[in-house]
C-alpha cells in the first residue's frame, strides 16, 4: 500500500468520525446510554481513583458487600486504552476511548480488505460499514464489547498474512507476524469481553481449516506452514494475558458462572428470526431510544444495521473472483444467524447442555458482530466486482457516500448525549446517604431495582432522577456501600441475596439485612414492621433499619449447620444477629468446642479501612470470634497481633477470625495467590 494512499485513508476516516461525533467532540456533552451510567462509569471512575493513588484495584468494597475487582474482566485494568480513564476526567476519557476505537475499527478493516487485493474505494466501503454499523454504535455503552470487537479485522489480517507463505512482500514481515498476532490477541482478551474473543478465535480457526481443505482463499502449494507460527502467537498471547486470566479464572470458579448459567438466563436476548430485517431496515426512531425513560429495552441487541446498499453489494459479491471465500463467508453467516436465534434455535438447548464451557455464555445475539463483519467484507468484494466488471468506477464514490450517509442518519439515533454534569450530579437521596451512612450499607428492594422509571419529562431530568435512586453500581463514585449491585456475584453471596430477595418482605429478611450492615433500604413501596422507620419520604423512600449491626462485632456462641440450612436458620426468630455465629458443619471441625461461651463485654472498632486492607482493634474479656460483615473470598488473609491466623467463612458469607482475651490488633489483607 502506497504511503500517500494510506495517509488519505487515515484523513478520510478521521473526517468521517469528526462529523459523526461532532455533538460530542466539540461540546460539553458526553456519550450516554444506560450501561455507561449503571456500570462503566462507576468501574472506570473507581479504577482511576485507585490507580492515581499508586495502587492496583484488586478488590471492590462498594457492591455486593465486597467482591473481586481486577479479577472481573469488565474492569479491563490492564487494557492499554483504559489509560485514558486514568489520565482524564471520565467524559473526556470516554470521548478519547470511543473515538480511537471507532478509528481503529475502520483502519484495521481497510488494511484487511486492501490485503485481499480490493481497490481503494471498495476497501473503504467495507471499512465504513464495519466502523459505523448499528452493532458498533449501539455498543458504545458497553466499553468491553467495543474494545474487543475492533481487533477482529487485525487478527484476521495477520493470520491471513501468515497463510500467504514465502515470497509475499508486505509491511508485515514474516518473523514479526506471530509476535504481532500474539500481542493483538492478548489485547482483545484484556479489553474485557471473553465471549467476543472466543467467537473471533472460532471464526479464524474455521477459516484456516476451510482454506487448508478447500483452498477457499489460497491455492495449493503457495501457503506457509502455520502451526509453529500459531504456537508462538499463542504462547505470547497467553503470557501477556496471564496477569488477567489467572484472577479471572479463579473468580469464574467461585462465581455463579462457575457451574454454568441457567438456560433461561443464558438465552436472554435471543434473536427472533423476523428481526433479521434489522440488518437492512432501520427500525428505531429517535423517540424510541431517547424518550423512553422507563425502559430502553433491549434495542441495543437488535442493532446491527448495515443498510440497503450493502445488501445489494452482498449479492454481487457472489460473482467476484473470490467466489469460494464468499461462499465460505455466506455459510459462516448462516451459522452465526442460527446461533444468534438462541432459544428460537431447536439445537441451542443441546449445545448449552453438552458442549463444554458453552453454558457460561449468555446473550446469543452478541455474536452478530461476526455478521456485520462478514457483510462488510462482502460489501468490499461486491463493489470491487462492479468496478472491475461493470465499470462503475466513476460512481463508486457516490455509492460509498450513500452508504456513509445512510449509516450516519441511523447511527445518530443510537447515539444519545447528555451534558457531562450528569456524572457528578448528586441528588437529594444520594446526599442523604452520604451524610448518614458512614460505613454501613444500603440496599434497594427488588421491586425498586426492577422499576427503573422516572417522573421527569426531560431526558436529563429523568436520568438525574434515576441516578439518584442508586440503581446498579451508581453508588461507587460516591463511596457508598451497596449490599446489592450489578455484576457477576460470588456464588455464596448470590445464595445469601437470594434468601433476602425471596423473602416476602423486608420484615421477614430483617435478620439477614441486619447481619449485612444494611442501615438504609430504598423502596418505592411502604415498608411495614417495627424494625424499620421512614427516614426520607417521596416517590422513592428511604427506610432505616433500627437493628442494623456495625461492620464488625464479637461473638462467643455459635452453631454448626449444613449448607443453605444456615440461611434458613438465620431468618428465624431463634437466631439473634450479633449474639452468635453460624459455621458450616464439617468445614471447621477444630473449633466446635471453642465457640460455646456466653455473651461478653468487648470493645471493637475499625482503625482503617481501604479496599484491600482492613485494620481493627478489639479488646475482649475472654476468647471469642471477630466477625467482619464483608464478603469472604479466597485470598483474604488475617493477622492477629502480627501472627498469621486463618480467615474463616462465617454466617455463610462473612469473614471471621479467632481472638484471645485482652487487646488484639487484627489486620485483614487481600493478597490472592492468583495475582
C-alpha positions as CSV (number, residue, x, y, z in Angstrom):
1,X,0.0,0.0,0.0
2,X,1.4,3.4,-1.0
3,X,2.1,5.8,1.8
4,X,0.1,8.5,0.1
5,X,-3.0,6.3,-0.2
6,X,-2.6,5.3,3.5
7,X,-2.4,8.9,4.6
8,X,-5.5,9.8,2.6
9,X,-7.4,6.9,4.2
10,X,-6.4,7.9,7.7
11,X,-7.5,11.5,7.0
12,X,-10.8,10.4,5.5
13,X,-11.6,8.1,8.5
14,X,-10.8,11.0,10.9
15,X,-13.0,13.4,9.0
16,X,-15.9,10.9,9.0
17,X,-15.6,10.3,12.7
18,X,-15.3,14.0,13.4
19,X,-18.5,14.7,11.6
20,X,-20.2,11.6,13.1
21,X,-19.3,12.5,16.7
22,X,-19.4,16.3,16.3
23,X,-22.1,16.8,19.0
24,X,-19.7,15.1,21.4
25,X,-16.2,16.2,20.4
26,X,-17.0,20.0,20.3
27,X,-19.4,20.4,23.2
28,X,-19.6,19.7,26.9
29,X,-21.9,16.8,26.1
30,X,-20.9,13.2,26.8
31,X,-21.8,9.8,25.4
32,X,-24.7,8.4,27.3
33,X,-26.7,5.2,27.3
34,X,-27.8,3.3,30.3
35,X,-24.9,0.9,31.0
36,X,-22.5,3.8,30.9
37,X,-24.2,5.2,33.9
38,X,-25.0,1.9,35.6
39,X,-21.7,0.1,35.3
40,X,-18.9,1.5,33.2
41,X,-18.7,5.0,34.7
42,X,-18.6,3.5,38.3
43,X,-16.0,0.9,37.3
44,X,-13.7,3.3,35.4
45,X,-14.0,6.0,38.0
46,X,-13.1,3.6,40.8
47,X,-10.2,2.2,38.9
48,X,-8.9,5.6,38.0
49,X,-9.2,6.8,41.6
50,X,-7.2,3.8,42.9
51,X,-4.6,3.8,40.2
52,X,-4.0,7.5,40.7
53,X,-3.1,6.7,44.3
54,X,-0.5,4.3,43.1
55,X,-2.5,1.1,43.9
56,X,-3.9,-1.7,41.8
57,X,-7.7,-2.1,42.4
58,X,-7.8,-5.8,43.4
59,X,-11.0,-5.6,45.5
60,X,-14.2,-3.6,45.2
61,X,-15.8,-2.9,48.6
62,X,-18.8,-0.9,47.2
63,X,-21.1,-3.5,45.7
64,X,-22.3,-6.9,47.0
65,X,-20.6,-6.2,50.3
66,X,-17.3,-6.6,48.6
67,X,-16.1,-8.6,45.6
68,X,-13.0,-9.0,43.4
69,X,-12.5,-6.1,41.0
70,X,-9.4,-6.7,39.0
71,X,-10.5,-10.4,38.5
72,X,-13.7,-9.1,36.9
73,X,-13.0,-9.0,33.1
74,X,-15.2,-5.9,32.7
75,X,-12.7,-3.9,34.8
76,X,-10.1,-4.1,31.9
77,X,-7.5,-2.7,34.3
78,X,-4.6,-3.8,32.0
79,X,-6.1,-2.9,28.7
80,X,-3.8,-0.2,27.3
81,X,-6.6,2.1,26.2
82,X,-8.0,2.2,29.7
83,X,-5.2,4.6,30.4
84,X,-7.5,7.4,29.1
85,X,-9.6,7.0,32.2
86,X,-6.5,7.1,34.4
87,X,-5.3,10.4,32.8
88,X,-8.5,12.4,32.1
89,X,-11.9,13.0,33.7
90,X,-14.5,10.4,32.7
91,X,-16.3,12.4,30.0
92,X,-13.1,13.4,28.2
93,X,-11.7,9.8,28.6
94,X,-14.9,8.4,27.1
95,X,-14.5,10.7,24.0
96,X,-10.9,9.5,23.6
97,X,-11.7,5.8,24.1
98,X,-14.7,5.7,21.8
99,X,-13.3,7.8,19.0
100,X,-9.9,5.9,19.0
101,X,-11.7,2.5,18.9
102,X,-14.0,3.6,16.0
103,X,-11.0,4.9,14.1
104,X,-9.1,1.6,14.7
105,X,-12.1,-0.4,13.6
106,X,-12.2,1.4,10.3
107,X,-8.4,1.4,9.8
108,X,-8.0,-2.3,10.6
109,X,-10.8,-3.2,8.3
110,X,-9.4,-1.2,5.5
111,X,-6.0,-2.9,5.9
112,X,-7.7,-6.3,5.8
113,X,-9.6,-5.6,2.7
114,X,-6.6,-4.0,1.0
115,X,-4.8,-7.2,1.9
116,X,-7.4,-9.1,-0.1
117,X,-6.4,-7.0,-3.1
118,X,-9.5,-4.8,-3.1
119,X,-9.5,-1.5,-4.9
120,X,-9.2,1.6,-2.6
121,X,-12.8,2.6,-2.9
122,X,-14.0,-1.0,-2.4
123,X,-11.9,-1.4,0.7
124,X,-13.0,2.0,2.1
125,X,-16.7,1.0,1.6
126,X,-16.2,-2.2,3.7
127,X,-14.3,-0.2,6.3
128,X,-17.1,2.4,6.6
129,X,-19.7,-0.4,7.0
130,X,-17.7,-2.1,9.8
131,X,-16.9,1.2,11.5
132,X,-20.4,2.7,11.5
133,X,-22.8,-0.2,11.5
134,X,-25.6,-0.4,14.1
135,X,-23.9,-3.0,16.2
136,X,-20.8,-0.9,16.8
137,X,-22.7,2.3,17.5
138,X,-25.2,0.6,19.9
139,X,-22.2,-0.9,21.8
140,X,-20.8,2.4,22.7
141,X,-22.4,1.8,26.1
142,X,-20.5,-1.5,26.5
143,X,-16.9,-0.5,26.6
144,X,-15.7,-4.1,27.0
145,X,-17.5,-5.2,23.9
146,X,-16.4,-2.2,21.8
147,X,-12.8,-2.7,23.0
148,X,-12.9,-6.3,21.9
149,X,-14.7,-6.1,18.5
150,X,-12.2,-3.9,16.8
151,X,-9.4,-6.4,16.9
152,X,-11.1,-9.0,14.7
153,X,-10.0,-7.5,11.4
154,X,-6.4,-7.1,12.5
155,X,-6.3,-10.7,13.9
156,X,-7.8,-12.0,10.6
157,X,-5.4,-9.9,8.6
158,X,-2.3,-11.1,10.4
159,X,-3.4,-14.8,10.3
160,X,-4.0,-14.4,6.6
161,X,-0.6,-12.9,6.0
162,X,1.0,-15.8,7.8
163,X,-1.1,-18.1,5.5
164,X,0.4,-16.4,2.4
165,X,3.7,-18.2,2.8
166,X,7.1,-17.4,1.3
167,X,7.5,-14.8,-1.3
168,X,4.9,-12.3,-0.1
169,X,6.0,-8.8,0.1
170,X,4.3,-6.7,2.7
171,X,5.0,-4.3,5.6
172,X,4.2,-7.3,7.9
173,X,7.5,-9.1,7.9
174,X,7.1,-12.9,8.4
175,X,9.2,-13.1,11.6
176,X,7.2,-10.3,13.1
177,X,3.8,-11.7,12.4
178,X,3.5,-14.3,15.1
179,X,4.6,-11.8,17.7
180,X,2.2,-9.2,16.5
181,X,-0.7,-11.7,16.3
182,X,0.0,-12.8,19.9
183,X,0.0,-9.2,21.1
184,X,-3.2,-8.4,19.3
185,X,-5.0,-11.5,20.6
186,X,-3.9,-10.5,24.2
187,X,-5.2,-7.0,23.7
188,X,-8.6,-8.4,22.6
189,X,-8.6,-10.5,25.8
190,X,-7.6,-7.7,28.0
191,X,-10.4,-5.5,26.6
192,X,-12.7,-7.4,28.8
193,X,-15.2,-9.5,26.9
194,X,-14.1,-13.1,26.6
195,X,-17.1,-14.1,24.6
196,X,-16.1,-11.9,21.7
197,X,-12.6,-13.4,21.8
198,X,-14.0,-16.9,21.7
199,X,-16.2,-16.1,18.7
200,X,-13.2,-14.5,17.0
201,X,-11.0,-17.5,17.5
202,X,-13.7,-19.8,16.3
203,X,-14.2,-17.8,13.1
204,X,-10.4,-17.7,12.3
205,X,-9.9,-21.4,13.1
206,X,-12.8,-22.5,10.9
207,X,-11.4,-20.2,8.1
208,X,-8.0,-21.8,8.4
209,X,-9.5,-25.3,8.3
210,X,-11.6,-24.4,5.3
211,X,-8.7,-22.9,3.4
212,X,-6.5,-25.9,4.2
213,X,-9.0,-28.4,2.9
214,X,-11.0,-26.5,0.3
215,X,-8.5,-23.7,-0.7
216,X,-11.1,-21.0,-0.3
217,X,-8.5,-18.2,-0.3
218,X,-5.1,-19.5,-1.3
219,X,-4.1,-22.1,-4.0
220,X,-2.4,-25.3,-3.1
221,X,1.3,-25.2,-2.6
222,X,1.5,-21.4,-2.1
223,X,0.9,-21.2,1.6
224,X,3.1,-21.1,4.6
225,X,3.2,-23.8,7.4
226,X,1.1,-22.3,10.1
227,X,1.3,-24.5,13.3
228,X,4.7,-23.3,14.6
229,X,3.7,-19.6,13.9
230,X,0.3,-20.0,15.6
231,X,2.0,-21.8,18.6
232,X,4.4,-18.8,19.0
233,X,1.5,-16.4,18.8
234,X,-0.5,-18.5,21.4
235,X,2.4,-18.5,23.8
236,X,2.9,-14.8,23.5
237,X,-0.9,-14.1,23.9
238,X,-1.1,-16.4,26.9
239,X,2.0,-14.9,28.6
240,X,0.7,-11.4,28.3
241,X,-2.8,-12.4,29.3
242,X,-1.9,-14.3,32.5
243,X,-2.0,-11.2,34.7
244,X,-5.7,-11.0,33.9
245,X,-6.5,-14.6,33.1
246,X,-5.5,-16.2,36.5
247,X,-7.5,-13.9,38.7
248,X,-10.5,-14.0,36.3
249,X,-10.4,-17.8,36.1
250,X,-10.4,-18.0,39.9
251,X,-13.3,-15.6,40.0
252,X,-15.3,-17.5,37.5
253,X,-14.8,-20.7,39.5
254,X,-16.1,-19.0,42.6
255,X,-19.0,-17.2,40.9
256,X,-22.5,-18.1,39.8
257,X,-21.0,-18.8,36.4
258,X,-18.7,-21.5,37.7
259,X,-21.4,-24.1,37.5
260,X,-22.9,-22.6,34.3
261,X,-25.7,-20.2,33.6
262,X,-29.3,-21.4,33.7
263,X,-30.7,-21.9,30.2
264,X,-33.4,-19.3,30.6
265,X,-30.8,-16.7,31.6
266,X,-28.3,-17.8,29.0
267,X,-30.8,-17.3,26.2
268,X,-31.8,-13.8,27.3
269,X,-31.9,-11.5,24.3
270,X,-32.1,-14.3,21.7
271,X,-32.7,-13.0,18.2
272,X,-36.1,-13.7,16.7
273,X,-35.9,-14.7,13.1
274,X,-38.1,-11.9,12.0
275,X,-35.6,-9.4,13.5
276,X,-33.1,-10.2,10.8
277,X,-34.7,-7.4,8.7
278,X,-33.0,-5.0,11.1
279,X,-29.8,-5.7,9.2
280,X,-31.2,-3.7,6.3
281,X,-34.3,-1.8,7.5
282,X,-33.9,0.9,10.2
283,X,-36.4,0.0,12.9
284,X,-35.7,2.6,15.6
285,X,-36.8,6.2,15.9
286,X,-35.0,8.8,17.9
287,X,-38.0,8.9,20.2
288,X,-37.7,5.1,20.9
289,X,-34.1,5.5,22.1
290,X,-34.1,8.8,23.9
291,X,-37.6,9.4,25.2
292,X,-38.4,6.0,26.6
293,X,-37.1,6.7,30.2
294,X,-38.8,3.8,31.8
295,X,-37.2,1.1,29.8
296,X,-34.8,1.4,27.0
297,X,-35.4,-2.3,26.5
298,X,-33.1,-4.5,24.5
299,X,-32.9,-2.2,21.5
300,X,-29.1,-2.5,21.5
301,X,-29.2,-6.3,20.9
302,X,-31.4,-5.7,17.9
303,X,-29.0,-3.2,16.4
304,X,-26.8,-4.5,13.6
305,X,-28.0,-2.2,10.8
306,X,-25.7,-2.1,7.7
307,X,-28.2,-0.7,5.1
308,X,-29.9,-1.5,1.9
309,X,-26.9,-0.8,-0.5
310,X,-24.7,-3.3,1.4
311,X,-27.4,-5.9,0.9
312,X,-27.2,-5.4,-2.8
313,X,-23.4,-5.4,-2.8
314,X,-23.5,-8.6,-0.7
315,X,-25.5,-10.3,-3.6
316,X,-23.0,-9.1,-6.2
317,X,-20.1,-10.4,-4.1
318,X,-21.0,-14.0,-5.1
319,X,-19.9,-13.1,-8.7
320,X,-16.4,-11.9,-7.6
321,X,-13.2,-13.7,-8.3
322,X,-13.1,-14.9,-4.7
323,X,-16.3,-17.0,-5.0
324,X,-15.0,-19.7,-2.7
325,X,-14.2,-17.2,0.0
326,X,-17.6,-15.5,-0.4
327,X,-19.4,-18.9,-0.2
328,X,-17.5,-19.7,3.0
329,X,-18.4,-16.3,4.4
330,X,-22.0,-16.8,3.4
331,X,-22.1,-20.2,5.1
332,X,-20.5,-18.9,8.2
333,X,-23.0,-16.0,8.2
334,X,-25.8,-18.6,8.2
335,X,-24.2,-20.4,11.2
336,X,-23.9,-17.0,13.0
337,X,-27.6,-16.3,12.5
338,X,-28.5,-19.8,13.5
339,X,-26.6,-19.3,16.8
340,X,-28.0,-15.8,17.4
341,X,-31.5,-17.2,17.4
342,X,-30.8,-18.8,20.8
343,X,-34.0,-20.1,22.4
344,X,-35.6,-19.9,18.9
345,X,-33.0,-22.4,17.7
346,X,-34.1,-26.0,18.3
347,X,-30.5,-27.2,18.8
348,X,-29.4,-24.4,21.2
349,X,-30.6,-26.3,24.3
350,X,-28.4,-29.3,23.4
351,X,-25.4,-27.0,22.7
352,X,-26.0,-25.3,26.1
353,X,-26.2,-28.6,27.9
354,X,-23.5,-30.7,26.3
355,X,-20.8,-28.5,24.8
356,X,-18.1,-27.8,27.5
357,X,-18.0,-24.2,28.8
358,X,-20.7,-23.2,26.4
359,X,-23.1,-22.7,29.3
360,X,-21.1,-19.8,30.8
361,X,-22.1,-17.6,27.9
362,X,-25.3,-15.6,27.5
363,X,-26.9,-13.1,25.1
364,X,-26.8,-15.2,21.9
365,X,-27.4,-12.1,19.8
366,X,-24.0,-10.8,20.8
367,X,-22.4,-13.0,18.1
368,X,-24.0,-10.7,15.5
369,X,-20.7,-8.7,15.4
370,X,-19.5,-11.5,13.1
371,X,-22.5,-11.0,10.9
372,X,-21.7,-7.3,10.3
373,X,-18.0,-8.1,9.8
374,X,-18.8,-10.7,7.2
375,X,-21.2,-8.3,5.5
376,X,-18.5,-5.6,5.5
377,X,-16.1,-7.9,3.7
378,X,-18.9,-8.8,1.2
379,X,-19.6,-5.1,0.6
380,X,-16.0,-4.7,-0.5
381,X,-16.0,-7.8,-2.7
382,X,-19.3,-6.8,-4.3
383,X,-18.3,-3.3,-5.1
384,X,-14.9,-4.4,-6.3
385,X,-16.7,-6.8,-8.8
386,X,-18.9,-3.9,-10.0
387,X,-16.0,-1.6,-10.5
388,X,-13.9,-4.1,-12.4
389,X,-16.5,-6.0,-14.4
390,X,-19.3,-3.5,-14.8
391,X,-17.0,-0.5,-15.0
392,X,-18.8,1.7,-12.4
393,X,-15.6,3.3,-11.2
394,X,-17.0,6.8,-11.8
395,X,-20.0,6.3,-9.5
396,X,-18.2,4.2,-6.9
397,X,-17.5,7.3,-4.8
398,X,-21.2,8.2,-4.9
399,X,-22.1,4.6,-3.7
400,X,-19.7,4.9,-0.8
401,X,-21.0,8.3,0.2
402,X,-24.6,7.0,0.1
403,X,-23.6,4.1,2.4
404,X,-21.9,6.5,4.8
405,X,-24.8,9.0,4.8
406,X,-27.3,6.1,5.5
407,X,-25.2,4.9,8.4
408,X,-24.9,8.5,9.7
409,X,-28.6,9.0,9.8
410,X,-29.3,5.7,11.5
411,X,-26.3,5.9,13.9
412,X,-27.2,9.3,15.3
413,X,-30.5,7.9,16.6
414,X,-28.5,5.4,18.6
415,X,-26.1,8.0,20.0
416,X,-27.9,10.0,22.7
417,X,-25.8,12.5,24.6
418,X,-26.1,14.4,27.9
419,X,-24.3,17.2,29.5
420,X,-21.2,15.8,31.2
421,X,-22.5,17.2,34.5
422,X,-24.7,14.1,34.8
423,X,-21.7,12.1,36.1
424,X,-21.1,14.4,39.0
425,X,-24.7,15.2,39.9
426,X,-25.6,14.3,43.5
427,X,-29.4,14.1,44.1
428,X,-31.2,14.5,47.4
429,X,-31.3,10.8,48.3
430,X,-27.7,10.3,47.5
431,X,-26.8,13.3,49.6
432,X,-28.8,11.9,52.5
433,X,-27.0,8.6,52.4
434,X,-23.6,10.3,52.1
435,X,-24.3,12.2,55.2
436,X,-25.9,9.4,57.2
437,X,-24.5,6.1,56.2
438,X,-20.9,6.1,57.5
439,X,-19.5,2.6,56.8
440,X,-23.0,1.0,56.8
441,X,-24.7,-0.3,53.7
442,X,-27.8,0.4,51.8
443,X,-30.0,-1.8,49.6
444,X,-32.8,-1.4,47.1
445,X,-35.8,-3.6,47.3
446,X,-36.2,-5.9,44.3
447,X,-39.3,-4.1,43.2
448,X,-37.5,-0.8,43.3
449,X,-34.4,-2.2,41.4
450,X,-36.7,-3.5,38.7
451,X,-38.9,-0.5,38.3
452,X,-36.5,1.9,36.7
453,X,-38.9,4.7,35.9
454,X,-38.7,8.4,36.2
455,X,-41.2,11.2,36.5
456,X,-39.3,14.0,34.7
457,X,-40.3,15.0,31.2
458,X,-36.8,15.8,30.1
459,X,-34.0,13.4,29.2
460,X,-31.5,14.9,31.6
461,X,-34.0,15.2,34.4
462,X,-35.2,11.6,34.0
463,X,-31.6,10.3,34.2
464,X,-30.8,12.5,37.1
465,X,-33.8,11.1,38.9
466,X,-32.8,7.6,38.1
467,X,-29.2,8.1,39.1
468,X,-30.4,9.4,42.5
469,X,-32.2,6.2,43.0
470,X,-28.8,4.5,43.1
471,X,-29.6,1.6,40.8
472,X,-26.9,-1.0,39.9
473,X,-23.4,0.4,40.7
474,X,-24.2,4.1,40.7
475,X,-23.1,4.3,44.3
476,X,-19.5,3.6,43.7
477,X,-18.2,7.1,42.8
478,X,-19.9,8.4,46.0
479,X,-18.1,5.9,48.2
480,X,-21.5,4.4,49.4
481,X,-21.6,0.8,50.3
482,X,-24.2,-1.3,48.5
483,X,-25.4,-4.7,49.6
484,X,-26.6,-5.2,46.0
485,X,-25.2,-4.1,42.7
486,X,-24.9,-5.2,39.0
487,X,-22.3,-7.8,38.2
488,X,-21.5,-11.5,38.4
489,X,-21.9,-12.5,42.0
490,X,-19.7,-14.7,44.1
491,X,-21.8,-17.8,44.5
492,X,-22.2,-17.8,48.3
493,X,-23.1,-14.2,48.2
494,X,-25.7,-15.0,45.5
495,X,-27.2,-17.6,47.8
496,X,-27.4,-15.1,50.6
497,X,-29.0,-12.4,48.4
498,X,-31.5,-15.0,47.0
499,X,-32.5,-15.7,50.6
500,X,-33.0,-11.9,51.1
501,X,-34.8,-11.3,47.9
502,X,-37.1,-14.3,48.1
503,X,-38.4,-13.1,51.5
504,X,-42.0,-11.9,51.4
505,X,-41.0,-8.6,52.9
506,X,-38.0,-6.7,54.4
507,X,-39.5,-7.6,57.8
508,X,-39.0,-11.3,57.0
509,X,-35.4,-10.6,55.9
510,X,-34.6,-8.3,58.8
511,X,-32.0,-10.7,60.4
512,X,-30.1,-11.2,57.1
513,X,-30.2,-7.4,56.3
514,X,-29.0,-6.6,59.9
515,X,-26.1,-9.0,59.5
516,X,-25.1,-7.4,56.3
517,X,-25.0,-4.0,58.0
518,X,-27.8,-2.7,55.8
519,X,-28.8,0.5,57.6
520,X,-30.9,2.0,54.9
521,X,-33.4,0.5,52.5
522,X,-34.5,2.3,49.3
523,X,-38.1,1.4,48.4
524,X,-40.9,2.6,46.1
525,X,-43.4,0.8,48.4
526,X,-44.2,1.4,52.1
527,X,-42.3,-1.0,54.4
528,X,-44.2,-2.3,57.4
529,X,-42.8,-3.7,60.6
530,X,-41.2,-2.4,63.8
531,X,-37.7,-3.0,62.5
532,X,-37.9,-0.1,60.0
533,X,-38.5,3.6,60.3
534,X,-39.2,6.0,57.5
535,X,-36.1,8.3,57.2
536,X,-37.0,10.1,54.0
537,X,-40.3,10.2,52.1
538,X,-41.1,10.8,48.5
539,X,-42.0,8.6,45.5
540,X,-38.9,6.6,46.2
541,X,-38.5,6.3,50.0
542,X,-35.6,5.6,52.4
543,X,-36.2,3.5,55.5
544,X,-33.8,3.0,58.3
545,X,-33.2,-0.5,59.7
546,X,-33.3,0.0,63.5
547,X,-31.5,-3.3,64.2
548,X,-28.6,-2.8,61.8
549,X,-25.3,-4.2,63.1
550,X,-22.0,-2.4,62.9
551,X,-19.4,-3.5,60.3
552,X,-17.6,-5.6,62.9
553,X,-18.5,-7.3,66.2
554,X,-17.6,-10.1,68.6
555,X,-19.4,-13.4,69.3
556,X,-18.8,-16.2,71.8
557,X,-21.5,-18.6,70.8
558,X,-22.1,-20.5,67.6
559,X,-23.9,-23.2,65.7
560,X,-22.8,-25.7,63.0
561,X,-25.2,-26.3,60.2
562,X,-25.1,-27.7,56.7
563,X,-25.1,-25.5,53.6
564,X,-28.2,-23.5,52.9
565,X,-29.8,-24.6,56.2
566,X,-27.6,-21.9,57.7
567,X,-29.6,-19.3,55.7
568,X,-32.9,-20.8,56.7
569,X,-31.9,-20.7,60.4
570,X,-30.6,-17.1,60.3
571,X,-34.0,-15.9,59.0
572,X,-35.8,-17.3,62.1
573,X,-36.6,-15.5,65.3
574,X,-34.4,-18.0,67.2
575,X,-31.3,-16.5,65.7
576,X,-30.3,-13.2,67.2
577,X,-27.8,-11.3,64.9
578,X,-24.7,-10.3,66.7
579,X,-25.1,-12.8,69.5
580,X,-23.9,-15.9,67.7
581,X,-22.2,-17.1,64.6
582,X,-23.1,-19.8,62.2
583,X,-20.4,-22.0,60.8
584,X,-20.7,-24.6,58.1
585,X,-20.8,-28.1,59.6
586,X,-17.6,-30.1,58.9
587,X,-15.7,-27.1,57.4
588,X,-14.0,-26.2,60.7
589,X,-14.1,-29.2,62.9
590,X,-11.3,-27.9,65.1
591,X,-13.4,-25.0,66.6
592,X,-16.6,-26.8,67.7
593,X,-15.6,-26.6,71.4
594,X,-14.3,-23.0,71.2
595,X,-17.4,-21.1,70.4
596,X,-19.6,-22.3,73.3
597,X,-19.2,-19.3,75.6
598,X,-21.7,-16.7,76.7
599,X,-22.0,-13.1,75.5
600,X,-19.3,-10.8,76.9
601,X,-18.5,-7.2,77.0
602,X,-16.0,-6.0,74.5
603,X,-14.6,-3.0,72.7
604,X,-14.2,-3.3,68.9
605,X,-13.5,-0.7,66.3
606,X,-12.1,-0.3,62.7
607,X,-9.0,1.8,62.8
608,X,-8.5,2.0,59.0
609,X,-10.5,0.7,56.0
610,X,-9.3,0.5,52.4
611,X,-10.4,-1.8,49.6
612,X,-7.8,-4.4,50.1
613,X,-6.8,-3.9,53.8
614,X,-8.8,-3.6,57.0
615,X,-7.2,-2.9,60.4
616,X,-9.2,-3.5,63.6
617,X,-8.6,-3.1,67.3
618,X,-10.6,-5.3,69.7
619,X,-10.4,-5.8,73.5
620,X,-12.0,-8.9,74.9
621,X,-12.7,-10.2,78.4
622,X,-12.3,-13.8,77.2
623,X,-11.6,-15.6,73.9
624,X,-14.1,-15.0,71.1
625,X,-14.7,-14.6,67.4
626,X,-14.5,-11.4,65.5
627,X,-17.0,-11.1,62.6
628,X,-16.5,-8.7,59.7
629,X,-19.6,-8.4,57.6
630,X,-17.6,-8.1,54.3
631,X,-17.7,-10.9,51.8
632,X,-15.3,-13.8,52.4
633,X,-13.3,-14.8,49.4
634,X,-10.1,-16.8,48.8
635,X,-7.1,-14.5,49.1
636,X,-8.3,-12.7,52.2
637,X,-5.7,-13.3,54.8
638,X,-5.7,-12.4,58.5
639,X,-3.1,-11.5,61.1
640,X,-3.7,-11.1,64.9
641,X,-1.1,-9.3,66.9
642,X,1.3,-9.9,64.0
643,X,0.7,-13.6,63.9
644,X,-0.9,-15.2,60.8
645,X,-4.4,-16.6,61.6
646,X,-6.9,-18.3,59.2
647,X,-9.7,-16.0,57.9
648,X,-12.8,-18.2,58.1
649,X,-16.1,-18.0,56.4
650,X,-19.0,-17.5,58.9
651,X,-22.7,-16.7,58.6
652,X,-22.5,-18.2,55.1
653,X,-20.5,-15.4,53.5
654,X,-18.7,-13.2,56.1
655,X,-15.1,-13.0,57.3
656,X,-14.2,-14.2,60.8
657,X,-11.1,-14.7,62.9
658,X,-10.4,-16.3,66.3
659,X,-9.2,-13.9,69.1
660,X,-7.7,-14.4,72.5
661,X,-8.6,-12.4,75.6
662,X,-7.2,-8.9,76.1
663,X,-6.1,-6.5,73.4
664,X,-5.9,-7.7,69.8
665,X,-4.7,-5.9,66.7
666,X,-6.3,-7.5,63.7
667,X,-5.4,-7.0,60.1
668,X,-7.2,-8.4,57.0
669,X,-5.3,-8.2,53.7
670,X,-6.5,-9.2,50.3
671,X,-3.5,-10.8,48.6
672,X,-4.7,-13.5,46.2
673,X,-2.2,-16.1,45.0
674,X,-3.7,-15.8,41.5
675,X,-2.4,-12.3,41.2
